[in-house]
Amino acid sequence: MARHYEPFEDQILRGRTMDSLLTLGCDIFGRLAPYSGWHIEAHQFRIEVNGEEVGLPTPEGVHRDGVTFVLMAMIGRSNAIGGESTVFNLDKQPVEKFSLTDPLDVALVNDERVYHGVTPIEQVDPAVPASRDVLVITYRHKP
Ligand SMILES: [Fe+2]
């Protein structure tokens, strides 16, 4: 599935929240893997449901991002239920389930050791669109 990402607004990219999240990832992942330089990417994911399609946060299903570590931060949910995250071991057996519900709820994932997936979202009130906004920051070892 092709994904189209809106560019970050400048005030978000250069804001204190983004700066804090990037620093949090560098601090924690830097302790787990010292002496590594990082290639860091950030993407804004908005899943919307309007009654016509199922809202799949991870259309590829259970997957790895192909990086070293992943920081997933909830930005906001509106009129949405579902969107439960599951972490799987390398045999794809579930090991942890949780939901990022409130703004800045964060999940830190060792992408080399686990898979992850997110269940579909649905509308609470079917007359109103639902949305789920997540910021995903990936850290990959820089050779
Ligand atoms: Fe992912």
Residues whose N, C-alpha, C, O or C-beta is under 5 A from the ligand:
A	BS01	LIG	D65
